[in-house]
């Protein structure tokens, strides 16, 4: 009887995975989406169009940001404390354009450029706890793939590796057992992973033609990260500078089959070896 029950459970899991594999993620409704991003703005650059489509369909989207991005300015009068406040406000404005409320933004608070120096066990534990808490139908994260291991910024590399490690750890109750014993958070297996900033290993493309203007509008909320504000901070745009940036972003979009797309490496599990 036990063998029959195990077999039936295995068939159920297989059929569930098969159904998941056939369903286009951008058509989801009522799902939970957890996004890990190294900095405020990487989420918008990497998957902002897809998040816009998911938000329009009524999915719950949680964005976890590893760093406060408090170093990215050439302005000699800028301080890290002030820049962190600016980047927080810019991220909230960008997410509002996408359709994600600020209460769904989680700041892990690490200093920009220093994520790889964080205590590894604690860092992985934070991400693992969020996965167990929100139990997402999909996790979006920077692709930790081989090509980007060489060329990513340090925060990007660390965010990708840490998120992958946390996804693995979340499955097993003996990793961070305090999550269950103290917080009552049960183990959880993430059914789908969508890695953005995918390079040569991209295997899934989302048509964002209908929301590309929305994505670009969200990107422009990060005023401090573009000229001339990155050199001498100003909180708003000169009309000509904004027009120039918008045209640049429109020309920079990834295209496939005549459509503007976002590229991902889609995965439903890890190699167990």
Secondary structure, 3 states (H helix, E strand, C coil): CHHHHHHHHHHHHHHHHHHHHHCCHHHCCCCEEEEEECCCCHHHHHHHHHHHHHHHCCCEEEEEEEECCCCCCCCCCCCHHHHHHHHHHHHHHHHHHHCCCHHHEEEEEECCCCHHHCCHHHHHHHHHHHHHHHCCCEEEEECCCHHHHHHCCHHHHHHHHHHHHHHHHCCCCCCCCHHHHCCCCCCCCCCCEEEECCCCCCCEEEECHHHHHHHHHHHCCCHHHCCCCCCCCCCCCCHHHHHHHHHHHHHHCEEECCEEEEEEEEECCCCCC
